[in-house]
């Protein structure tokens, strides 16, 4: 599949912020806007998606505007080119993983989707990907994916976790035979790490508590004793594995309904007493163990969409962490996805953010209501609830919530129209169809 040249799309809300290290902590540049209409963005991934030697941004999107699987190709300047489709026919993608599955030197994609439902993969080609091919269409909705070499043969296996589903798929001669593992409860997230030091990657499954499936030369068994060493946590929403206290054993970070904690690995896959980090997360968070401040240890960055913010727990050494510091604060309904990677090759981790609303780095967001107040970038505002819109031909305006639900559809004759949205305070994306031309708008409804 070759990536076609993009149609003209207004640049709006997928953005980058470049890091700089300071004597005390980290700082980020002013945001650099990349592209367009990020409503419904489910996830971002940094990988060489078009196999040209440069890192690209890959994204999966749901909802009304541009659903499917998309790529922002890496370029010399600017850093990323305009959005291009990989597979816009997937209406409800969920999760994406990248690895060279068939060992041809090109990265392939694995995708979990709800519509069409199941697991799919896209074999890599020198200039893109082959069309979507089913792996398993009997999975039901999935919560997490991983592509990792689990049996030491250098070929990555595909692990899929769902509501009542846990399976390992091994690629063999173009097919994906699966091994089903025990389902002990509802499963919500997944981490992969060698917990007991035997050279094989184990599975950490987030559920009502944590379940550990230990890997013995590619065969998995549920380990009730190691799982019990983590204790009772309530519903675990997100989990990650990383060496936080620099003892060469992967520890566990657990975000649950009872709090945010990390558990030290005792070196054999059993875990010590919980180390408290913060309050229970709001919404459906993600946690990224990364060396954010370039001091050599592993910090924790938590994306908390329910609170519209990105938090940083600084590793102070010896397993101690600072209280949560706000890196990004967005408007309600704003921050949807984030990824940390060295995007400009300066040795520091940068932020890629999908936020259809406005935001500021490292300071709270406020929208001032005063005569002549400037509207945020990409927003149209003339008064508290009314807007003036001029169209040159018969047009259709469709207004949505940030979750993609339709608020109203207005048919406009040529001329100037004053609009009043029948909506509660908030931000509303809209699409204006003028003949064959489409325009993306945002409306800010104030109290």
Secondary structure, 3 states (H helix, E strand, C coil): CCCCCCCCCCCCCEEEECEEECCCCEEECCCEEEECCCCCEEEEEEECCCCCCCCEEEEEEECCCCCEEEEEEECCCCCEEEEEEEECCCCEEEEEEEECCCCCCCCEEEEEEEECEEEEEECEECCEECCCEEEECCCCCEEEEEEECCCCCCCCEEEEEECCEEEEEEEECCEEEEEECCCCCCCCEEEEECCCCCCCCEEEEECECEEEEEEECCEEEECHHHHHCCCCCCEEEEEEEECCCCCCCCEEEEEECCEEEEEEECCCCCEEEEEEEECCCCCCCEEEEECCCCCCCCEEEEEEHHHCEEEEECEEECCEECCCEEEEEECCCCEEEEEEECCCCCCCCEEEEEECCCEEECCCCCCCCCCCCCCCCCEECCCCCEEEEEECCCEEEEEECCCCCEEEEEEECCEEEEEECCCCCEEEEEEEEECCEEEEEEEEECC
